[in-house]
Amino acid sequence: MKTKIILIFLTALALAGCAHDHDHDHDHDHAHDEHVHDESLQLTAYNADFEVFAEAAPFVVGQASDILAHISLLRNFKPLEYGSVTASLIIGADRVSQTLERPARPGVYQFSLQHAAAGTGELTFDVKTSEGTSQLVVPDITVYSNEHDAHEAAAAAAITSGIGAIFTKEQSWKVDFATEVVRSEPFGRIIRATGQIQPSRGDERIIAATASGVAFFDDENLVEGSAVSARQPLFSIDGSNMADNDFLIRHAEAESGLYRAKAGRDRAGTELDRARAELYRARAEFDRRRELAKEYIVSQSDLLKTGMDVTNAETNLVNAETDIAAAERDLAAAGIVYDNSLRRNFATGRHVVHSPVGGFVVRVLARNGEYVEAGQPILAISQNRDILIRAELRPGYFDILDSVTSVNFRILSGDRVYSLEELGGRMVSYGRSTDVNNPLIPVMFQVNNRTGLLPGGFAEMFIKTQTSARAITVPNEAIIEEMGNYFVFVQLTPELFEKQAVKKGATDGIRTEITEGISAGDRVVSKGAMLVKLAQAAAALDPHAGHAH
């Protein structure tokens, strides 16, 4: 851990030094060379897609103002590398604009605008990329009638901090960095527990011996953790030396069953033919007697009796068709037993057992060459698609388990925290009773195992409950600890951050409640806070690091 911190510290020093060299290499960088007044305007704007941080010379009527704009993508806080940007200074109905088709270097656009009228308006940046167009607006931009007033106003509006940390855009673009606006959000009670990762009930398959005999594994390297594919041969059972389990006897039984099924199908076919013939005869007799009945040669009672014979023949035909269908199914089943289960293995004298699914071997329950009984478990295979995470909670939590909405968990051997939603999971159940031997309440969550979680491991769990109460929260990564005290870096400008002491509340493993120190609406460093801290320390050691403010 100490080595990791030292490496990060050296990285920050290097980045700070790069930024210093960068200032010497580019005369226009951040408008900080000797040709520009120190009273630069620091302008910031956000929309749903972009952040713009611009440093500009104060706006004076008739004078060109250089504007150095740094444009970052909010989705990853990396520089905008491609796209045209139009900067417009708008006062009333008057507008001056300049369009740059590409950045001077990734993320950096250099504009020069000169307005002919004094007044207050806005500075807009219209960004056009292959993904669409977007506008950022900086309000309350004043163009002054004289240079003195402009620079005095710029000096009065300058944002400074005696304890601030400078972290330039060039530095933040090179590392994993982000900021976010502090928000108030529902934050219920958090139940912390340790859970065990278990295979899902439908995810693990037990492969049992299908006959009694000696088990031989086809692959001697089939051990716990081995990958297997569906229909892969796993092991074979040799019962040729077993008097009561000889495969010849079982083969003969299967063959006899197949013959019996064929004979049953033949008998059902004969009955079907007989039923069809009887129906044909009954219908012909009914038609003949119906014509005779018209001449009163045959009585109505005889005609009615003949009609009943037709109905009975139709019923017999339906029964015969049902019997032939059942006989066909019996024959098909007997054929499967004969062809797939025995005849295919009879040639080798062994019965081969295949894997019904693809997955990984979890347990090997028999030794190679060991005698096994039919139905005895031989292997356990897990598909490792769905897993269960089981926590056991104190009975005092029982009343709030109905309000559980989600869970975040961290594998004890790693740093990554996963959410239930991220892995497409759900709460399966929780116990409604306890006993003397185990007074704890089991709570089960099921998740899709897209991250390689191993059954048998343990996870730190943060079980979240529903609430109407709201709290201010920040990402855990935003919080820095120093000698038992906690801090966050509050953004003053996108390049200037001030360390602010805070008091922590509960955490859900991803975000932490802040009870004191910052307010909703503040923007804080949410990723890379440690690098900002180290950059601050590097600047204290090297007065030339970062900007030459």
C-alpha positions in Angstrom: 0.0 0.0 0.0 2.9 2.4 0.9 4.5 1.6 -2.4 1.3 2.4 -4.3 1.0 5.8 -2.5 4.6 6.6 -3.4 4.0 5.8 -7.0 0.9 8.0 -7.1 2.9 10.8 -5.4 5.7 10.5 -8.1 3.0 10.5 -10.8 1.6 13.7 -9.4 5.0 15.3 -9.3 5.6 14.3 -12.9 2.3 15.7 -14.0 2.9 18.9 -12.2 6.3 19.2 -13.8 4.8 18.4 -17.2 2.3 21.2 -16.7 5.2 23.6 -15.8 7.1 22.6 -18.9 3.9 22.9 -20.9 3.6 26.6 -19.8 7.1 27.3 -21.1 6.5 25.6 -24.4 3.3 27.4 -25.3 3.1 31.2 -25.1 -0.6 31.2 -25.1 -1.3 28.5 -22.5 -3.9 29.7 -20.0 -3.1 33.3 -20.9 -0.4 33.4 -18.3 2.6 34.9 -20.3 4.1 38.3 -19.9 2.0 39.8 -22.7 -1.3 39.3 -20.7 -2.5 41.0 -17.5 -2.7 38.9 -14.4 -6.4 39.9 -14.1 -7.7 37.2 -16.4 -11.4 36.2 -16.3 -12.0 32.6 -15.3 -15.2 31.5 -16.9 -16.9 28.1 -16.4 -20.0 26.6 -17.9 -21.7 23.1 -18.0 -24.4 21.4 -19.9 -25.4 17.8 -20.1 -22.5 16.8 -22.4 -19.6 19.2 -21.8 -17.6 21.3 -19.4 -15.9 24.5 -20.6 -13.3 26.3 -18.6 -12.0 29.5 -20.3 -9.5 32.1 -19.3 -10.0 35.4 -21.1 -8.6 38.9 -21.1 -11.1 41.4 -19.6 -13.5 42.6 -22.3 -12.9 46.2 -23.4 -14.7 48.1 -26.2 -12.6 48.1 -29.3 -10.0 45.7 -28.0 -9.5 42.1 -29.0 -9.8 39.7 -26.0 -8.0 36.4 -26.2 -10.0 33.5 -24.9 -8.3 30.1 -24.1 -11.1 27.6 -23.8 -10.6 24.1 -22.4 -13.5 21.8 -23.4 -14.0 18.4 -21.7 -16.4 15.6 -22.2 -18.5 15.1 -19.1 -18.9 11.4 -19.7 -15.2 10.8 -18.9 -13.7 14.2 -18.3 -11.3 13.8 -21.3 -10.5 16.5 -23.8 -12.7 17.2 -26.9 -10.4 16.0 -29.7 -12.6 16.5 -32.7 -15.3 19.0 -33.5 -15.9 22.7 -34.4 -16.6 25.3 -31.7 -18.1 28.7 -32.2 -17.5 31.3 -29.5 -20.0 34.2 -29.5 -20.1 37.4 -27.4 -23.6 38.6 -27.4 -24.8 42.0 -26.0 -28.4 42.8 -26.8 -28.9 42.4 -30.5 -25.1 42.7 -31.2 -23.1 39.6 -31.7 -19.4 38.9 -32.6 -18.4 35.3 -33.3 -15.5 33.2 -34.3 -15.6 29.5 -35.4 -12.7 27.1 -35.1 -13.0 23.9 -37.0 -10.6 22.0 -34.8 -8.7 22.5 -31.5 -5.2 23.8 -31.4 -4.5 20.7 -29.5 -6.8 18.2 -27.9 -9.4 20.0 -25.8 -7.9 23.5 -26.3 -9.5 26.2 -28.5 -8.0 29.7 -28.8 -10.4 32.5 -29.7 -10.1 36.3 -30.1 -13.2 38.4 -29.9 -13.6 42.2 -30.2 -16.9 43.9 -29.3 -17.8 47.4 -30.5 -20.4 48.2 -27.8 -20.3 48.3 -24.0 -22.8 46.5 -21.9 -23.6 43.2 -20.2 -24.5 40.0 -22.1 -23.4 36.4 -22.4 -20.6 34.3 -23.9 -21.7 31.2 -25.7 -19.8 28.2 -27.0 -21.6 26.1 -29.7 -20.0 22.7 -30.0 -20.6 20.7 -33.2 -19.5 17.1 -33.4 -20.4 13.9 -35.3 -22.8 13.2 -32.4 -24.7 16.4 -32.7 -24.6 20.0 -31.5 -24.5 21.4 -28.0 -24.4 24.9 -26.5 -22.7 26.2 -23.3 -23.6 29.6 -21.9 -21.5 31.8 -19.6 -23.9 34.6 -18.4 -23.2 38.1 -17.0 -20.3 39.0 -19.3 -19.6 42.7 -19.2 -17.8 44.7 -21.9 -16.3 47.8 -20.4 -15.8 51.2 -22.0 -12.2 51.5 -20.6 -9.4 49.2 -19.7 -9.0 50.4 -16.1 -12.6 49.5 -15.1 -12.3 46.2 -16.9 -9.2 45.1 -15.1 -10.4 46.3 -11.7 -13.6 44.3 -12.2 -11.6 41.2 -13.3 -9.3 41.6 -10.2 -12.3 41.8 -7.9 -13.9 38.7 -9.5 -10.7 36.6 -9.4 -11.2 33.3 -7.5 -8.3 32.6 -5.2 -7.6 30.4 -2.2 -4.7 30.3 0.2 -5.2 26.6 0.8 -6.3 25.7 -2.7 -4.8 22.9 -4.9 -4.0 23.7 -8.5 -4.8 20.7 -10.8 -4.7 21.9 -14.4 -6.9 20.6 -17.2 -3.8 19.1 -18.9 -3.1 17.1 -15.7 -6.7 16.0 -15.2 -7.0 14.9 -18.8 -4.1 12.4 -18.3 -5.6 10.6 -15.3 -8.9 9.1 -14.1 -10.5 12.3 -12.9 -14.1 13.6 -12.5 -16.1 16.1 -10.6 -19.8 16.0 -9.7 -22.4 18.3 -8.2 -23.3 17.3 -4.6 -26.9 16.2 -4.5 -29.5 15.4 -1.9 -31.0 12.0 -2.5 -33.0 9.3 -0.6 -30.6 7.5 1.6 -32.1 4.8 3.9 -30.8 2.7 6.6 -27.8 0.6 5.6 -27.4 -3.0 7.0 -23.8 -4.1 6.8 -23.1 -7.8 6.8 -20.7 -10.5 5.4 -22.2 -12.8 2.9 -21.1 -16.1 1.4 -21.2 -16.7 -2.4 -23.0 -19.9 -3.2 -24.0 -21.6 -6.5 -27.6 -21.1 -7.5 -29.9 -24.0 -7.0 -30.7 -24.4 -10.7 -27.1 -23.6 -11.8 -25.4 -26.6 -10.3 -25.9 -30.1 -11.8 -25.1 -33.4 -10.0 -23.9 -36.1 -12.5 -24.8 -39.5 -11.1 -24.0 -43.0 -12.1 -26.6 -44.4 -14.4 -25.7 -48.0 -13.6 -23.7 -50.0 -11.1 -20.2 -50.8 -12.0 -16.6 -49.6 -12.0 -16.2 -45.9 -12.9 -13.5 -44.8 -15.3 -12.8 -41.1 -16.1 -12.1 -40.5 -19.7 -9.9 -37.6 -18.9 -7.4 -38.1 -16.1 -7.1 -34.3 -15.8 -10.8 -33.9 -15.0 -10.4 -32.2 -11.6 -12.1 -29.4 -9.7 -12.1 -26.3 -11.8 -11.9 -28.1 -15.1 -14.0 -26.7 -17.9 -16.5 -29.0 -19.6 -18.7 -28.6 -22.6 -22.2 -29.9 -23.2 -22.3 -33.5 -24.4 -18.7 -34.0 -23.4 -18.0 -37.6 -22.2 -17.2 -37.4 -18.5 -16.8 -41.0 -17.3 -17.8 -44.5 -18.2 -19.1 -47.4 -16.1 -18.0 -50.9 -16.8 -20.4 -53.5 -15.4 -19.4 -56.5 -17.6 -17.9 -58.3 -14.6 -21.0 -57.8 -12.4 -23.2 -60.8 -12.4 -26.3 -58.9 -11.5 -25.6 -55.8 -13.6 -24.2 -57.2 -16.9 -24.7 -54.9 -19.8 -25.6 -57.9 -21.9 -28.6 -58.5 -19.7 -29.6 -54.8 -19.8 -29.1 -54.8 -23.5 -31.3 -57.8 -23.9 -33.9 -56.1 -21.7 -33.9 -53.0 -23.8 -34.1 -55.0 -27.0 -37.0 -57.0 -25.6 -38.8 -53.8 -24.6 -38.3 -52.5 -28.1 -39.8 -55.7 -29.6 -42.8 -55.5 -27.2 -43.3 -51.9 -28.2 -43.3 -52.9 -31.9 -45.8 -55.7 -31.3 -48.0 -53.3 -29.4 -47.9 -50.8 -32.2 -48.7 -53.6 -34.7 -51.7 -54.7 -32.6 -53.0 -51.2 -32.3 -52.6 -50.8 -36.1 -54.7 -53.9 -36.7 -57.4 -52.6 -34.4 -57.3 -49.3 -36.2 -57.8 -51.0 -39.6 -60.7 -53.1 -38.1 -62.4 -50.0 -36.7 -62.1 -48.1 -40.0 -63.7 -51.1 -41.8 -66.5 -51.4 -39.3 -67.3 -47.7 -39.6 -67.3 -48.0 -43.4 -69.7 -51.0 -43.2 -72.0 -49.3 -40.6 -72.3 -46.1 -42.7 -73.1 -48.1 -45.8 -75.8 -50.1 -44.0 -77.3 -46.9 -42.5 -77.4 -45.2 -45.9 -79.2 -48.3 -47.4 -81.8 -48.5 -44.7 -82.4 -44.8 -44.8 -83.5 -45.1 -48.5 -85.7 -48.1 -47.6 -87.3 -46.2 -44.7 -88.5 -43.6 -47.2 -90.6 -46.4 -48.8 -91.7 -47.6 -45.4 -89.9 -50.9 -46.1 -87.7 -50.5 -43.0 -89.1 -49.3 -39.7 -87.9 -46.2 -38.0 -86.7 -48.3 -35.0 -84.4 -50.3 -37.3 -83.1 -47.2 -38.9 -82.4 -45.7 -35.4 -80.5 -48.9 -34.4 -78.4 -48.7 -37.5 -77.6 -45.1 -36.7 -76.4 -46.2 -33.2 -74.1 -48.7 -34.9 -72.5 -45.8 -36.9 -72.0 -43.8 -33.7 -70.4 -46.8 -31.9 -68.1 -47.5 -34.9 -67.0 -43.8 -34.9 -66.2 -44.1 -31.1 -64.3 -47.3 -31.7 -62.3 -45.5 -34.4 -61.4 -42.6 -32.1 -60.3 -45.1 -29.4 -58.2 -47.0 -32.0 -56.5 -43.8 -33.1 -55.7 -43.0 -29.5 -54.3 -46.4 -29.0 -52.1 -46.3 -32.1 -50.8 -42.8 -31.0 -49.9 -44.2 -27.5 -48.3 -47.2 -29.1 -46.2 -45.0 -31.4 -45.0 -43.0 -28.3 -44.1 -46.2 -26.5 -42.2 -47.4 -29.5 -40.3 -44.1 -29.8 -39.4 -44.2 -26.1 -38.2 -47.8 -26.3 -36.2 -46.9 -29.4 -34.5 -44.1 -27.5 -33.6 -46.4 -24.6 -32.3 -49.0 -27.0 -30.4 -46.7 -29.5 -29.1 -43.9 -27.3 -28.6 -45.4 -23.9 -27.4 -48.9 -24.5 -26.7 -49.8 -28.1 -24.3 -46.9 -28.6 -22.3 -48.0 -25.5 -22.7 -51.8 -25.9 -20.0 -51.9 -28.5 -17.3 -51.0 -25.9 -18.9 -52.9 -23.1 -19.2 -49.7 -21.1 -21.9 -47.2 -20.4 -20.6 -43.6 -21.1 -22.0 -40.7 -19.2 -22.0 -37.3 -20.9 -22.2 -33.8 -19.4 -25.8 -32.4 -19.8 -24.5 -28.8 -19.7 -21.4 -26.7 -20.2 -19.6 -25.3 -17.1 -16.9 -26.1 -14.6 -16.3 -29.1 -12.3 -17.1 -28.1 -8.7 -16.6 -31.4 -7.0 -15.3 -34.9 -7.9 -17.1 -37.4 -5.7 -15.6 -40.7 -6.9 -12.1 -42.0 -7.6 -11.0 -43.4 -10.9 -11.6 -47.2 -10.9 -13.9 -47.1 -7.9 -17.1 -49.3 -7.8 -20.2 -47.1 -7.8 -23.9 -47.9 -7.4 -26.6 -46.7 -9.8 -27.7 -43.2 -8.7 -24.5 -42.4 -6.8 -23.2 -38.8 -7.3 -20.0 -38.8 -9.3 -19.5 -35.1 -10.3 -20.9 -31.7 -9.6 -20.9 -29.2 -12.5 -21.7 -25.6 -12.1 -22.6 -23.4 -15.1 -21.5 -20.4 -13.0 -24.2 -18.2 -14.6 -26.3 -17.3 -11.6 -25.0 -17.3 -8.1 -26.5 -16.7 -4.7 -25.1 -14.4 -2.0 -26.3 -15.4 1.5 -26.1 -13.1 4.5 -27.2 -13.8 8.0 -28.6 -10.9 10.0 -29.5 -10.4 13.6 -33.2 -10.9 14.5 -33.4 -7.1 15.3 -33.4 -6.4 11.5 -36.5 -8.5 10.8 -38.9 -5.6 10.9 -37.1 -3.7 8.1 -36.4 -6.6 5.7 -39.6 -5.9 3.9 -38.2 -2.5 2.9 -34.9 -3.8 1.4 -34.5 -2.3 -2.1 -31.0 -3.2 -3.2 -27.6 -4.3 -2.0 -24.0 -3.3 -2.9 -21.3 -5.8 -2.2 -17.5 -6.0 -2.4 -15.5 -9.2 -2.7 -13.2 -9.4 0.3 -10.2 -10.1 -1.9 -10.8 -7.1 -4.2 -11.6 -3.3 -4.2 -14.4 -3.2 -6.8 -17.9 -2.6 -5.4 -20.9 -4.1 -7.4 -24.5 -3.1 -7.2 -27.5 -5.5 -7.4 -28.8 -3.6 -10.5 -25.4 -3.7 -12.2 -25.5 -7.5 -12.2 -29.2 -7.9 -13.0 -29.9 -9.3 -9.5 -32.8 -9.5 -7.2 -33.6 -10.3 -3.6 -34.8 -14.0 -3.5 -36.1 -14.4 0.0 -35.4 -13.9 3.7 -36.0 -16.2 6.6 -39.2 -15.9 8.6 -38.1 -17.9 11.6 -35.0 -18.8 13.7 -34.0 -21.7 15.9 -31.8 -22.3 18.9 -28.9 -23.7 16.8 -28.9 -20.7 14.5 -30.7 -17.6 15.8 -29.7 -15.5 12.7 -32.0 -14.6 9.8 -30.8 -15.7 6.3 -31.2 -13.2 3.5 -30.6 -14.4 -0.1 -29.8 -12.4 -3.2 -29.3 -13.8 -6.7 -27.1 -12.1 -9.3 -25.8 -12.8 -12.8 -22.2 -13.9 -12.6 -20.7 -11.7 -15.3 -17.7 -10.8 -13.1 -16.2 -14.2 -12.4 -17.4 -14.4 -8.8 -16.4 -17.8 -7.3 -18.8 -19.8 -5.2 -17.4 -20.3 -1.7 -15.9 -16.9 -1.4 -17.1 -14.1 0.9 -18.4 -10.6 0.2 -18.9 -7.5 2.3 -22.5 -6.4 1.9 -24.3 -3.1 2.2 -28.0 -3.9 2.2 -30.1 -0.8 1.4 -33.6 -0.1 2.7 -36.3 2.2 1.3 -36.8 5.5 2.9 -38.3 9.0 2.4 -35.5 10.7 4.2 -32.9 12.5 2.1 -29.2 13.0 2.7 -26.2 14.6 1.0 -23.9 12.0 -0.4 -20.6 11.8 -2.3 -18.8 8.9 -3.9 -16.5 7.1 -1.5 -13.5 7.9 -3.8 -14.2 11.6 -3.2 -13.3 11.4 0.5 -9.7 11.8 1.7 -8.6 10.7 5.2 -5.8 12.5 7.1 -5.0 11.4 10.7 -8.5 10.3 11.4 -10.1 13.4 9.8 -12.0 13.4 6.5 -11.9 15.9 3.6 -13.2 16.5 0.1 -11.9 18.8 -2.5 -14.5 21.4 -3.4 -14.2 23.0 -6.9 -13.6 26.7 -7.0 -12.8 26.6 -10.7 -12.1 23.5 -12.9 -8.4 24.0 -12.1 -8.6 25.2 -8.5 -9.8 23.0 -5.6 -10.1 23.7 -1.9 -9.8 21.0 0.7 -12.9 21.0 3.0 -13.3 19.1 6.2 -16.4 17.0 6.4 -18.2 14.6 8.8 -19.2 11.2 7.5 -22.4 9.2 8.1 -23.3 5.8 6.8 -22.0 4.3 3.5 -23.6 1.9 1.0 -20.2 0.9 -0.2 -20.4 3.2 -3.2 -21.6 6.5 -1.8 -21.2 8.0 1.7 -23.5 10.3 3.6 -22.0 13.7 4.5 -23.6 15.2 7.6 -21.5 18.4 7.8 -19.0 20.4 5.7 -20.6 20.7 2.2 -24.0 21.6 0.8 -26.2 20.5 -2.1 -25.0 22.3 -5.2 -21.3 22.3 -4.4 -19.1 20.6 -7.0 -16.5 18.2 -5.6 -13.8 16.0 -7.1 -15.4 12.6 -7.4 -12.5 10.7 -9.0 -8.9 11.4 -8.5 -9.1 13.2 -5.2 -5.9 11.6 -4.0 -4.0 12.9 -7.1 -5.3 16.4 -6.4 -4.0 16.1 -2.8 -0.6 14.9 -4.1 -0.5 17.6 -6.7 -1.1 20.1 -3.8 1.8 18.6 -1.9 4.0 18.7 -5.0 3.2 22.4 -5.6 4.2 23.1 -2.0 7.5 21.4 -2.6 8.1 22.9 -6.1 6.9 26.5 -6.3 7.2 26.4 -10.1 4.9 23.4 -10.5 1.5 23.9 -12.2 0.4 27.5 -13.2 2.5 30.5 -12.5 -0.4 32.3 -10.9 
